[in-house]
């Protein structure tokens, strides 16, 4: 059965928490979605860079290499991506293709006994990724441009 709870989040907000058991052979999956509906349209082109920076850069407590190694040692994966889908209708019916939902997704997995480490790393990634690392951001943009030109 799927459990649906409303939970308080930092800053006085509320979030919907969905939990359910799956036959995953002892793996724990984490999927956190952040609605991008309030993101100004002018900022949309920067979302892929944000995803890459959050997935690859270090945090306030771990540099880029240490964070990457810790994620590899403690989890099966942890990263940030985007997801778009049709907006579901009430009752869970398939939505109209004219109404879309865009989400920034934080996803990860780990064996059950490493779940606390997965959640700690995810929280660290969300709260303290070194987004002010201009040198790495420029390098990532140059790599993306080179890939686009080569395609």
C-alpha positions in Angstrom: 0.0 0.0 0.0 1.1 3.6 -0.7 1.1 5.9 2.3 0.6 9.6 1.7 1.6 12.1 4.4 1.9 15.9 4.6 5.1 16.8 6.3 6.6 20.1 7.5 9.8 21.2 5.8 12.4 23.8 6.7 11.2 27.4 6.1 7.6 26.7 7.1 6.6 24.9 3.9 4.8 21.6 3.5 5.5 18.7 1.3 3.7 15.5 0.3 5.6 12.3 1.3 4.7 9.1 -0.6 6.1 5.9 0.8 5.5 2.3 -0.3 7.2 -1.0 0.0 8.5 -2.6 -3.2 10.3 -6.0 -3.7 13.7 -4.5 -4.2 16.0 -7.2 -2.7 17.1 -4.9 0.1 17.7 -1.7 -1.9 16.3 1.6 -0.8 15.3 4.1 -3.5 15.1 7.9 -2.9 13.2 10.1 -5.4 12.6 13.7 -4.4 10.8 16.0 -6.9 10.9 19.8 -6.8 8.2 21.5 -8.9 9.7 23.9 -11.4 6.4 25.7 -12.1 7.6 28.9 -10.3 10.9 29.0 -12.1 11.1 32.1 -14.4 11.2 31.1 -18.1 14.4 33.0 -18.5 16.1 30.7 -16.0 15.0 27.4 -17.7 18.1 27.2 -19.9 20.3 27.0 -16.8 18.5 24.0 -15.3 20.8 21.4 -17.0 23.9 23.2 -15.7 22.4 23.3 -12.2 21.7 19.5 -12.4 25.2 18.8 -13.5 26.7 21.1 -10.9 24.7 19.5 -8.1 25.6 16.0 -9.3 29.3 16.6 -9.8 30.6 19.4 -7.5 31.6 19.1 -4.0 29.9 20.5 -0.9 30.8 22.7 2.0 32.1 19.6 3.8 33.5 17.5 1.0 35.5 18.6 -2.1 34.5 17.3 -5.5 36.7 14.2 -5.4 35.8 13.3 -1.8 32.1 13.8 -2.5 32.2 11.6 -5.6 34.1 8.9 -3.8 31.8 9.0 -0.8 28.7 8.7 -3.0 30.3 5.7 -4.8 31.3 4.0 -1.6 28.1 4.6 0.3 25.4 4.4 -2.3 24.5 2.8 -5.6 23.9 6.2 -7.1 23.0 9.8 -6.3 22.3 12.6 -8.8 20.0 15.4 -10.0 18.1 15.4 -13.2 14.9 16.8 -14.7 11.6 15.1 -15.4 8.6 16.2 -17.5 5.3 14.5 -17.8 1.7 15.2 -18.5 -0.1 16.7 -15.5 -2.2 14.0 -13.9 -5.9 14.5 -13.6 -7.8 14.0 -10.4 -8.1 10.3 -9.5 -4.8 9.5 -11.1 -6.1 9.5 -14.7 -3.7 10.3 -17.5 -3.3 14.0 -18.1 -3.7 16.1 -21.1 -0.6 16.5 -23.3 -1.3 20.2 -23.3 -0.6 20.4 -19.5 2.9 19.4 -18.4 4.7 19.2 -15.1 8.4 19.9 -14.9 10.3 18.6 -11.9 13.9 18.8 -10.7 14.5 15.3 -9.4 17.0 14.2 -6.8 17.4 10.4 -7.1 19.5 7.8 -5.4 19.7 4.3 -4.2 21.6 2.3 -1.6 21.4 -1.0 0.2 19.1 -0.7 3.2 21.8 -0.5 5.8 23.4 2.4 4.0 20.1 4.4 3.8 21.1 6.9 6.5 24.3 7.7 4.5 22.2 8.1 1.3 19.8 10.5 3.0 22.7 12.5 4.6 24.5 12.8 1.3 21.3 13.8 -0.5 20.7 16.5 2.2 24.3 17.7 1.8 23.9 17.8 -1.9 20.7 19.9 -1.7 21.8 22.3 1.0 25.5 22.9 0.4 26.7 22.1 -3.1 29.4 24.5 -4.1 27.3 26.4 -6.7 29.6 29.4 -6.4 32.5 27.5 -8.1 32.6 29.7 -11.2 35.7 28.0 -12.6 34.0 24.6 -12.7 30.8 26.1 -14.0 32.6 27.6 -16.9 34.4 24.3 -17.6 31.1 22.5 -17.6 29.6 25.0 -20.0 32.6 24.7 -22.4 32.3 20.9 -22.3 28.6 21.1 -23.1 29.3 23.6 -25.9 32.0 21.3 -27.4 29.6 18.3 -27.3 26.8 20.3 -29.0 29.2 21.5 -31.7 30.5 17.9 -32.3 27.0 16.5 -32.6 
